[in-house]
Amino acid sequence: MMESLLIAIDGPSGSGKSTTSRLLAAKLGLGYLDTGAMYRAATAGVLAEDVDDDGVADYVRGADLRIVTSSDGNTLTINGRDVTAEIREPRISAAVSRVATNLEVREILTSRMRRIIDEHGRRIVVEGRDITTVVAPDADVRVLLIADPDARVARREAELAGKADREAVQDQVLRRDRDDSTVSNFTDAAEGVTVIDSTFLTPDEVVARIEGLFPRHG
């Protein structure tokens, strides 16, 4: 067993980050952190407590945000309220960029993400928008996972299973990427980051390609 195996995976919505990351974590016995879920949980709290834009950063700074980093999926609570299911609702997807593009919020949550990584002894798969460049640029494996926009929208439609029409899904996927790209670059790979196009790959094939990037010892 390698002492450290920190895997950082970035990419746009619908590129397969979550599925790939959970599969890797389960296969390798690693922790799994969905950083996007942290922004969604913060958004759920902001909406529930009717926090205005000027108060968002202070709210997130003071919030008791807890996350269970299981490879089966992350469980999240904010100020004692379980929001695990709620954060996948279309209304959260429609509002999350309001929180995720706040630079103070990003600094606050980035610090929390790094603490979680350290608590796992750097044996964890972390996925999001700027993991390879900001949160964990020193990760053992750094991947930018991409896919064709049509494929990404289709995947999100299947995930939502009729909870939103195609126009709403396109807005969630493409508009959110556009908004988030103003504060994070997840379309171009930084130096040392491997690009994997998942458009025509199965999740298992993506996992196999990432495993091929693992550092070799001895």
One Martini backbone bead per residue (centre of mass of N, CA, C, O) as a GRO file, in nm:
protein
  218
    1MET     BB    1   0.095   0.038   0.024
    2MET     BB    2   0.063   0.353  -0.023
    3GLU     BB    3   0.101   0.622   0.169
    4SER     BB    4   0.012   0.794  -0.088
    5LEU     BB    5  -0.325   0.867  -0.251
    6LEU     BB    6  -0.382   1.145  -0.433
    7ILE     BB    7  -0.681   1.221  -0.615
    8ALA     BB    8  -0.736   1.451  -0.884
    9ILE     BB    9  -1.061   1.570  -1.014
   10ASP     BB   10  -1.159   1.738  -1.299
   11GLY     BB   11  -1.457   1.912  -1.433
   12PRO     BB   12  -1.736   1.919  -1.585
   13SER     BB   13  -2.048   1.873  -1.615
   14GLY     BB   14  -2.095   1.530  -1.695
   15SER     BB   15  -1.795   1.383  -1.713
   16GLY     BB   16  -1.772   1.164  -1.452
   17LYS     BB   17  -1.647   1.226  -1.170
   18SER     BB   18  -1.820   1.078  -0.958
   19THR     BB   19  -1.818   0.791  -1.064
   20THR     BB   20  -1.511   0.759  -1.081
   21SER     BB   21  -1.441   0.829  -0.785
   22ARG     BB   22  -1.606   0.607  -0.645
   23LEU     BB   23  -1.473   0.367  -0.782
   24LEU     BB   24  -1.187   0.421  -0.686
   25ALA     BB   25  -1.239   0.427  -0.381
   26ALA     BB   26  -1.357   0.139  -0.359
   27LYS     BB   27  -1.120  -0.020  -0.492
   28LEU     BB   28  -0.881   0.129  -0.291
   29GLY     BB   29  -0.974   0.235  -0.007
   30LEU     BB   30  -1.082   0.530  -0.024
   31GLY     BB   31  -1.163   0.828  -0.006
   32TYR     BB   32  -1.445   1.067  -0.069
   33LEU     BB   33  -1.467   1.394  -0.243
   34ASP     BB   34  -1.733   1.625  -0.300
   35THR     BB   35  -1.701   1.958  -0.351
   36GLY     BB   36  -1.971   2.037  -0.479
   37ALA     BB   37  -2.143   1.952  -0.229
   38MET     BB   38  -2.046   2.183  -0.050
   39TYR     BB   39  -2.172   2.411  -0.216
   40ARG     BB   40  -2.460   2.298  -0.203
   41ALA     BB   41  -2.493   2.303   0.104
   42ALA     BB   42  -2.452   2.606   0.131
   43THR     BB   43  -2.694   2.677  -0.049
   44ALA     BB   44  -2.913   2.549   0.122
   45GLY     BB   45  -2.863   2.735   0.362
   46VAL     BB   46  -2.905   3.009   0.225
   47LEU     BB   47  -3.198   2.955   0.139
   48ALA     BB   48  -3.326   2.871   0.415
   49GLU     BB   49  -3.201   3.159   0.555
   50ASP     BB   50  -3.207   3.408   0.367
   51VAL     BB   51  -2.934   3.496   0.236
   52ASP     BB   52  -2.760   3.746   0.135
   53ASP     BB   53  -2.499   3.830  -0.061
   54ASP     BB   54  -2.339   3.986   0.172
   55GLY     BB   55  -2.370   3.712   0.376
   56VAL     BB   56  -2.244   3.447   0.262
   57ALA     BB   57  -1.956   3.426   0.378
   58ASP     BB   58  -2.032   3.444   0.678
   59TYR     BB   59  -2.212   3.199   0.679
   60VAL     BB   60  -2.001   2.986   0.590
   61ARG     BB   61  -1.793   3.041   0.814
   62GLY     BB   62  -2.018   2.963   1.052
   63ALA     BB   63  -2.081   2.695   0.951
   64ASP     BB   64  -2.189   2.355   1.013
   65LEU     BB   65  -1.999   2.159   0.804
   66ARG     BB   66  -2.069   1.819   0.719
   67ILE     BB   67  -1.876   1.520   0.604
   68VAL     BB   68  -1.914   1.203   0.456
   69THR     BB   69  -1.642   1.004   0.295
   70SER     BB   70  -1.789   0.797   0.110
   71SER     BB   71  -1.797   0.584  -0.170
   72ASP     BB   72  -2.123   0.589  -0.172
   73GLY     BB   73  -2.131   0.879  -0.063
   74ASN     BB   74  -2.208   1.189   0.048
   75THR     BB   75  -2.274   1.322   0.369
   76LEU     BB   76  -2.477   1.614   0.459
   77THR     BB   77  -2.444   1.891   0.690
   78ILE     BB   78  -2.618   2.196   0.810
   79ASN     BB   79  -2.672   2.292   1.107
   80GLY     BB   80  -2.795   1.981   1.155
   81ARG     BB   81  -2.888   1.946   0.849
   82ASP     BB   82  -2.994   1.723   0.619
   83VAL     BB   83  -2.881   1.764   0.255
   84THR     BB   84  -2.825   1.524   0.061
   85ALA     BB   85  -3.086   1.534  -0.121
   86GLU     BB   86  -3.135   1.841  -0.171
   87ILE     BB   87  -2.870   1.910  -0.348
   88ARG     BB   88  -3.015   1.761  -0.617
   89GLU     BB   89  -3.193   1.981  -0.671
   90PRO     BB   90  -3.267   2.209  -0.914
   91ARG     BB   91  -3.263   2.466  -0.725
   92ILE     BB   92  -2.966   2.429  -0.649
   93SER     BB   93  -2.840   2.431  -0.930
   94ALA     BB   94  -2.951   2.724  -0.996
   95ALA     BB   95  -2.785   2.862  -0.725
   96VAL     BB   96  -2.478   2.774  -0.676
   97SER     BB   97  -2.313   3.002  -0.822
   98ARG     BB   98  -2.359   3.221  -0.608
   99VAL     BB   99  -2.152   3.070  -0.418
  100ALA     BB  100  -1.910   2.955  -0.605
  101THR     BB  101  -1.827   3.270  -0.701
  102ASN     BB  102  -1.734   3.327  -0.419
  103LEU     BB  103  -1.420   3.395  -0.311
  104GLU     BB  104  -1.449   3.358  -0.005
  105VAL     BB  105  -1.584   3.082  -0.012
  106ARG     BB  106  -1.353   2.936  -0.156
  107GLU     BB  107  -1.147   2.973   0.070
  108ILE     BB  108  -1.302   2.835   0.297
  109LEU     BB  109  -1.348   2.554   0.151
  110THR     BB  110  -1.057   2.491   0.079
  111SER     BB  111  -0.961   2.461   0.371
  112ARG     BB  112  -1.154   2.222   0.436
  113MET     BB  113  -1.052   2.029   0.221
  114ARG     BB  114  -0.760   2.006   0.327
  115ARG     BB  115  -0.838   1.884   0.599
  116ILE     BB  116  -0.964   1.628   0.488
  117ILE     BB  117  -0.714   1.521   0.348
  118ASP     BB  118  -0.541   1.502   0.608
  119GLU     BB  119  -0.737   1.313   0.768
  120HIS     BB  120  -0.671   1.084   0.530
  121GLY     BB  121  -0.363   1.082   0.463
  122ARG     BB  122  -0.378   1.123   0.149
  123ARG     BB  123  -0.634   0.899   0.107
  124ILE     BB  124  -0.794   1.034  -0.170
  125VAL     BB  125  -1.076   1.134  -0.361
  126VAL     BB  126  -1.091   1.442  -0.552
  127GLU     BB  127  -1.365   1.645  -0.668
  128GLY     BB  128  -1.403   1.915  -0.933
  129ARG     BB  129  -1.264   2.227  -1.049
  130ASP     BB  130  -0.974   2.302  -0.853
  131ILE     BB  131  -0.787   2.063  -0.753
  132THR     BB  132  -0.526   2.059  -0.947
  133THR     BB  133  -0.464   2.389  -0.883
  134VAL     BB  134  -0.557   2.457  -0.565
  135VAL     BB  135  -0.615   2.234  -0.351
  136ALA     BB  136  -0.417   1.982  -0.511
  137PRO     BB  137  -0.131   2.027  -0.688
  138ASP     BB  138   0.025   1.770  -0.520
  139ALA     BB  139  -0.090   1.536  -0.636
  140ASP     BB  140  -0.031   1.218  -0.753
  141VAL     BB  141  -0.305   1.258  -0.923
  142ARG     BB  142  -0.397   1.439  -1.232
  143VAL     BB  143  -0.730   1.519  -1.363
  144LEU     BB  144  -0.902   1.589  -1.674
  145LEU     BB  145  -1.245   1.561  -1.726
  146ILE     BB  146  -1.408   1.504  -2.033
  147ALA     BB  147  -1.690   1.606  -2.259
  148ASP     BB  148  -1.937   1.618  -2.450
  149PRO     BB  149  -2.207   1.818  -2.417
  150ASP     BB  150  -2.428   1.613  -2.497
  151ALA     BB  151  -2.333   1.394  -2.300
  152ARG     BB  152  -2.364   1.561  -2.041
  153VAL     BB  153  -2.666   1.615  -2.061
  154ALA     BB  154  -2.760   1.320  -2.079
  155ARG     BB  155  -2.650   1.233  -1.803
  156ARG     BB  156  -2.815   1.434  -1.632
  157GLU     BB  157  -3.089   1.338  -1.720
  158ALA     BB  158  -3.059   1.050  -1.610
  159GLU     BB  159  -3.007   1.136  -1.315
  160LEU     BB  160  -3.291   1.297  -1.284
  161ALA     BB  161  -3.536   1.138  -1.391
  162GLY     BB  162  -3.751   1.388  -1.476
  163LYS     BB  163  -3.704   1.653  -1.282
  164ALA     BB  164  -3.609   1.776  -1.568
  165ASP     BB  165  -3.586   1.939  -1.839
  166ARG     BB  166  -3.376   1.998  -2.095
  167GLU     BB  167  -3.347   2.302  -2.053
  168ALA     BB  168  -3.271   2.284  -1.752
  169VAL     BB  169  -3.024   2.103  -1.789
  170GLN     BB  170  -2.862   2.288  -1.971
  171ASP     BB  171  -2.844   2.512  -1.764
  172GLN     BB  172  -2.699   2.355  -1.541
  173VAL     BB  173  -2.451   2.273  -1.716
  174LEU     BB  174  -2.367   2.520  -1.906
  175ARG     BB  175  -2.417   2.771  -1.727
  176ARG     BB  176  -2.252   2.682  -1.483
  177ASP     BB  177  -1.986   2.659  -1.627
  178ARG     BB  178  -1.975   2.952  -1.713
  179ASP     BB  179  -1.980   3.076  -1.431
  180ASP     BB  180  -1.739   2.911  -1.298
  181SER     BB  181  -1.516   3.007  -1.512
  182THR     BB  182  -1.465   3.290  -1.362
  183VAL     BB  183  -1.300   3.120  -1.104
  184SER     BB  184  -1.241   2.853  -1.288
  185ASN     BB  185  -1.019   2.615  -1.448
  186PHE     BB  186  -1.192   2.329  -1.633
  187THR     BB  187  -1.077   2.322  -1.959
  188ASP     BB  188  -0.769   2.345  -1.882
  189ALA     BB  189  -0.469   2.202  -1.853
  190ALA     BB  190  -0.233   2.179  -1.647
  191GLU     BB  191   0.061   2.115  -1.557
  192GLY     BB  192   0.052   1.760  -1.517
  193VAL     BB  193  -0.226   1.717  -1.650
  194THR     BB  194  -0.457   1.471  -1.738
  195VAL     BB  195  -0.643   1.403  -2.024
  196ILE     BB  196  -0.989   1.276  -2.027
  197ASP     BB  197  -1.213   1.135  -2.256
  198SER     BB  198  -1.553   1.011  -2.179
  199THR     BB  199  -1.759   0.990  -2.412
  200PHE     BB  200  -1.657   0.667  -2.509
  201LEU     BB  201  -1.649   0.575  -2.207
  202THR     BB  202  -1.643   0.386  -1.950
  203PRO     BB  203  -1.600   0.393  -1.622
  204ASP     BB  204  -1.391   0.159  -1.618
  205GLU     BB  205  -1.205   0.286  -1.834
  206VAL     BB  206  -1.134   0.536  -1.676
  207VAL     BB  207  -1.013   0.398  -1.432
  208ALA     BB  208  -0.785   0.252  -1.586
  209ARG     BB  209  -0.642   0.510  -1.682
  210ILE     BB  210  -0.581   0.620  -1.401
  211GLU     BB  211  -0.418   0.378  -1.296
  212GLY     BB  212  -0.188   0.428  -1.516
  213LEU     BB  213  -0.085   0.698  -1.336
  214PHE     BB  214   0.046   0.573  -1.119
  215PRO     BB  215   0.289   0.561  -0.911
  216ARG     BB  216   0.606   0.415  -0.916
  217HIS     BB  217   0.766   0.169  -0.716
  218GLY     BB  218   1.081   0.040  -0.737
   0.00000   0.00000   0.00000
